[in-house]
Amino acid sequence: MTDEDVLQDHAHRRVVRIGDTVRRPVQPWTETVHALLRHLEAVGFPYAPRALGIDGEGREVLSYIDGESGRLGWAKVVGDDGLAAFARLLREYHDATAGFTPPDNAAWAEGATASADGEVVCHGDFGPWNVVWQGQQPVGLIDFDFARPAAPLHDIAYALQYVAPFRDDTECTHWLRCPRPPDRRRRLQRFCTAYGLPSTAGIVDAVIREQRENAERVRRLADAGHEPQAAWVAEGYLLDLERKLAWSQTHRHLFG
């Protein structure tokens, strides 16, 4: 039997490493995501895993990217250099999706979505936990389950929730690895500049809107029986999202 190194073992998903590959459960959108990964490979985007097909146990097979990710990613974006590298990675990814043509039977986690002018294929879950780091440099971007055609601002706003961050001081210092309460306005500006935005106008509103839409997205996926969203809702996660949204609305002056 081939040795399996368990990377994630939840009731809804078991992810393992076998040699230089990662094996994950197939989802309804896996075929579409694999088409996206093949496009990224073809255009020379070096940070995405390679789609290697389906194994004999019905799991998707991806190339393994060596480095630190998951909870270890939070410390990487605390400093200015890491924050800027994180933003540049998102811009490089968005640029690399240009010209991608989804398959005719494309399926996304958010449902059927046709691309419109000005849209990219958003990653959909662009947070420090889904970036692979070696030292202070990002070397990989993983977990494309929530990729979907959308305006780039969706990914930008989603990421800024966590790295500006739109969180209270206690969460910043206890959970997000910040050594002290952050200068949120400066960090928001730093991210936007590194991404290549001409200004931060409208960004705070976009983040608050994304927080509201994210709560609705979790509720919708939970109602459809998707995991881990169903478990999150059962555990009261929606109340936590509503609390964070209320904090952002009350403290928007901290961001500019």
GIFEN-V653086 format. One record per residue. N is the residue number from 1. RES is the residue in one letter. PHI is phi in whole degrees, -180 to 180 (* if undefined). OMEGA is omega in radians with two decimals (999 if undefined). D_FIRST is the distance of its C-alpha to the first C-alpha in Angstrom with 2 decimals. Layout:
N|RES|PHI|OMEGA|D_FIRST ; N|RES|PHI|OMEGA|D_FIRST
This chain:
1|M|*|3.13|0.00 ; 2|T|-73|3.12|3.82 ; 3|D|-66|3.10|6.38 ; 4|E|-117|3.05|8.94 ; 5|D|-100|-3.05|12.54 ; 6|V|-74|3.10|14.63 ; 7|L|-95|-3.14|17.90 ; 8|Q|-155|-3.09|19.57 ; 9|D|-139|3.07|19.05 ; 10|H|-104|3.14|22.14 ; 11|A|-60|-3.08|22.86 ; 12|H|-94|-3.05|23.52 ; 13|R|-160|3.04|20.82 ; 14|R|-114|-3.13|17.38 ; 15|V|-115|-3.09|16.87 ; 16|V|-130|3.01|13.88 ; 17|R|-107|3.02|13.63 ; 18|I|-127|-3.09|10.91 ; 19|G|62|-3.14|12.74 ; 20|D|-102|3.10|16.17 ; 21|T|-126|3.03|15.58 ; 22|V|-118|3.13|16.13 ; 23|R|-116|-3.09|15.01 ; 24|R|-135|3.09|17.74 ; 25|P|-61|3.08|19.06 ; 26|V|-75|3.09|21.43 ; 27|Q|-118|3.12|25.09 ; 28|P|-58|-3.11|28.22 ; 29|W|-99|-3.06|29.15 ; 30|T|-59|-3.12|25.93 ; 31|E|-60|3.13|27.36 ; 32|T|-67|3.12|30.52 ; 33|V|-63|3.11|28.86 ; 34|H|-64|3.07|26.82 ; 35|A|-63|3.09|30.20 ; 36|L|-63|-3.14|31.62 ; 37|L|-64|3.10|28.89 ; 38|R|-67|3.07|29.47 ; 39|H|-63|-3.13|33.16 ; 40|L|-60|3.09|32.71 ; 41|E|-64|-3.07|30.81 ; 42|A|-66|-3.11|33.59 ; 43|V|-91|3.04|36.36 ; 44|G|85|3.05|34.84 ; 45|F|-75|-2.93|34.04 ; 46|P|-87|-2.95|31.70 ; 47|Y|-98|-3.09|30.50 ; 48|A|-90|3.03|28.44 ; 49|P|-66|3.11|24.73 ; 50|R|-90|3.09|24.16 ; 51|A|-82|-3.05|23.13 ; 52|L|-114|3.05|20.31 ; 53|G|100|-3.09|20.14 ; 54|I|-122|-3.12|17.95 ; 55|D|-88|-3.07|14.26 ; 56|G|-67|3.09|13.07 ; 57|E|-99|3.08|12.94 ; 58|G|80|3.12|16.47 ; 59|R|-101|3.03|16.19 ; 60|E|-71|-3.12|18.44 ; 61|V|-119|3.14|17.19 ; 62|L|-125|3.05|19.52 ; 63|S|-72|-3.14|19.96 ; 64|Y|-87|3.08|19.65 ; 65|I|-110|-3.06|23.06 ; 66|D|-79|3.11|23.25 ; 67|G|151|-3.12|25.94 ; 68|E|-102|3.12|27.30 ; 69|S|-149|-3.13|27.50 ; 70|G|63|-3.09|27.80 ; 71|R|-63|3.13|30.30 ; 72|L|-71|-3.11|30.68 ; 73|G|-71|-3.07|32.37 ; 74|W|-61|-3.10|35.49 ; 75|A|-64|-3.06|36.88 ; 76|K|-71|-3.06|36.63 ; 77|V|-103|3.13|39.24 ; 78|V|-71|-3.14|41.76 ; 79|G|-78|-3.11|43.58 ; 80|D|-60|-3.09|45.63 ; 81|D|-65|3.12|43.61 ; 82|G|-66|3.11|40.29 ; 83|L|-62|3.14|42.00 ; 84|A|-66|3.11|43.50 ; 85|A|-63|3.10|40.25 ; 86|F|-61|3.14|38.62 ; 87|A|-67|3.14|41.52 ; 88|R|-65|3.09|41.47 ; 89|L|-61|3.12|37.79 ; 90|L|-62|3.14|38.69 ; 91|R|-64|3.12|41.59 ; 92|E|-62|3.12|39.53 ; 93|Y|-64|3.14|37.02 ; 94|H|-58|-3.14|39.88 ; 95|D|-62|-3.10|41.55 ; 96|A|-70|-3.14|38.40 ; 97|T|-80|3.12|38.19 ; 98|A|-59|3.12|41.62 ; 99|G|87|3.11|41.62 ; 100|F|-72|3.08|38.41 ; 101|T|-111|-3.13|38.92 ; 102|P|-63|3.07|36.64 ; 103|P|-62|-3.10|35.53 ; 104|D|-58|-3.11|37.99 ; 105|N|-100|-3.05|35.77 ; 106|A|-54|3.06|34.96 ; 107|A|-129|3.11|33.72 ; 108|W|-121|3.14|33.83 ; 109|A|-60|3.13|33.01 ; 110|E|-88|-3.12|36.76 ; 111|G|97|-3.11|37.50 ; 112|A|-64|-3.12|39.12 ; 113|T|-140|3.08|40.90 ; 114|A|-94|3.14|42.90 ; 115|S|-69|3.08|43.62 ; 116|A|-122|3.13|47.20 ; 117|D|-58|3.10|49.31 ; 118|G|84|-3.14|48.49 ; 119|E|-94|3.01|44.99 ; 120|V|-122|2.94|41.71 ; 121|V|-97|-3.14|38.15 ; 122|C|-65|3.06|37.88 ; 123|H|-68|3.05|34.59 ; 124|G|89|3.14|35.50 ; 125|D|-150|-3.04|33.83 ; 126|F|-81|3.09|35.05 ; 127|G|-132|-3.11|34.88 ; 128|P|-56|-3.12|34.04 ; 129|W|-71|-3.11|30.66 ; 130|N|-104|3.01|29.55 ; 131|V|-109|3.08|30.63 ; 132|V|-100|-3.07|28.50 ; 133|W|-119|2.89|30.70 ; 134|Q|-123|-2.97|30.84 ; 135|G|65|-3.12|33.83 ; 136|Q|-102|-3.10|36.51 ; 137|Q|-112|3.04|35.48 ; 138|P|-71|3.13|33.46 ; 139|V|-124|-3.11|30.78 ; 140|G|-159|3.05|28.98 ; 141|L|-132|-2.99|29.65 ; 142|I|-126|3.05|26.87 ; 143|D|60|-3.11|26.57 ; 144|F|-95|-3.06|28.87 ; 145|D|-57|-3.06|28.56 ; 146|F|-105|3.05|32.30 ; 147|A|-60|3.14|33.57 ; 148|R|-169|3.03|36.71 ; 149|P|-66|3.14|39.98 ; 150|A|-169|3.07|42.53 ; 151|A|-67|3.14|45.13 ; 152|P|-54|-3.09|43.87 ; 153|L|-60|3.12|45.75 ; 154|H|-63|3.11|43.16 ; 155|D|-67|-3.14|40.50 ; 156|I|-61|-3.11|43.20 ; 157|A|-65|3.12|44.48 ; 158|Y|-61|-3.13|41.07 ; 159|A|-64|-3.09|40.15 ; 160|L|-66|3.03|43.55 ; 161|Q|-51|-2.97|43.10 ; 162|Y|-97|-3.02|40.63 ; 163|V|-111|3.03|41.96 ; 164|A|-67|-0.29|45.74 ; 165|P|-101|3.06|44.90 ; 166|F|-88|-3.08|46.48 ; 167|R|-145|-3.13|45.79 ; 168|D|-74|-3.05|48.10 ; 169|D|-61|-3.12|48.56 ; 170|T|-62|3.13|46.67 ; 171|E|-67|-3.14|43.49 ; 172|C|-62|-3.04|43.94 ; 173|T|-85|-3.09|44.27 ; 174|H|-89|-3.01|41.93 ; 175|W|-120|-3.02|38.98 ; 176|L|-98|2.99|39.41 ; 177|R|71|3.09|39.82 ; 178|C|-75|-3.13|43.44 ; 179|P|-71|3.14|45.51 ; 180|R|-155|3.08|48.58 ; 181|P|-54|-3.02|49.67 ; 182|P|-79|2.96|49.14 ; 183|D|-84|-2.98|51.83 ; 184|R|-64|3.14|50.46 ; 185|R|-62|-3.12|53.08 ; 186|R|-66|-3.13|52.42 ; 187|R|-68|3.08|48.64 ; 188|L|-62|3.13|49.07 ; 189|Q|-65|-3.14|51.40 ; 190|R|-61|3.13|49.08 ; 191|F|-62|-3.07|46.18 ; 192|C|-64|3.10|48.45 ; 193|T|-64|-3.13|50.03 ; 194|A|-64|3.10|46.73 ; 195|Y|-69|-3.14|45.52 ; 196|G|110|3.08|48.81 ; 197|L|-76|-3.12|50.71 ; 198|P|-72|3.11|54.49 ; 199|S|-160|3.09|55.17 ; 200|T|-102|-3.13|53.79 ; 201|A|-58|3.08|56.17 ; 202|G|82|-3.05|54.65 ; 203|I|-70|-3.13|51.34 ; 204|V|-62|3.08|51.92 ; 205|D|-60|-3.13|52.77 ; 206|A|-65|3.13|49.65 ; 207|V|-66|3.13|47.41 ; 208|I|-63|3.09|49.13 ; 209|R|-64|3.12|48.82 ; 210|E|-67|3.08|45.08 ; 211|Q|-61|3.12|44.68 ; 212|R|-66|-3.13|46.47 ; 213|E|-69|3.12|44.47 ; 214|N|-65|3.10|41.16 ; 215|A|-61|3.12|42.13 ; 216|E|-68|3.12|42.97 ; 217|R|-63|3.11|39.70 ; 218|V|-62|3.13|37.72 ; 219|R|-62|-3.10|39.97 ; 220|R|-66|3.13|39.59 ; 221|L|-67|3.10|35.79 ; 222|A|-64|3.13|35.75 ; 223|D|-62|3.12|38.20 ; 224|A|-84|3.08|35.95 ; 225|G|89|-3.14|33.08 ; 226|H|-74|3.03|30.96 ; 227|E|-111|0.22|28.86 ; 228|P|-89|-3.02|29.28 ; 229|Q|-60|3.14|32.95 ; 230|A|-61|3.12|33.50 ; 231|A|-68|3.12|32.27 ; 232|W|-58|-3.10|34.38 ; 233|V|-64|3.11|37.47 ; 234|A|-62|-3.11|36.97 ; 235|E|-90|3.09|36.85 ; 236|G|90|-3.07|40.08 ; 237|Y|-63|-3.14|38.84 ; 238|L|-63|3.09|41.60 ; 239|L|-63|3.11|44.21 ; 240|D|-66|3.11|42.76 ; 241|L|-64|3.12|42.92 ; 242|E|-67|3.10|46.49 ; 243|R|-65|3.13|47.40 ; 244|K|-66|3.10|46.13 ; 245|L|-62|3.13|48.05 ; 246|A|-62|3.11|51.19 ; 247|W|-62|-3.14|50.86 ; 248|S|-61|-3.13|50.67 ; 249|Q|-65|-3.12|53.69 ; 250|T|-76|-3.02|55.68 ; 251|H|-111|-3.09|54.77 ; 252|R|-61|3.13|54.82 ; 253|H|-63|3.14|57.69 ; 254|L|-73|-3.02|55.23 ; 255|F|-108|3.12|53.75 ; 256|G|117|999|56.96
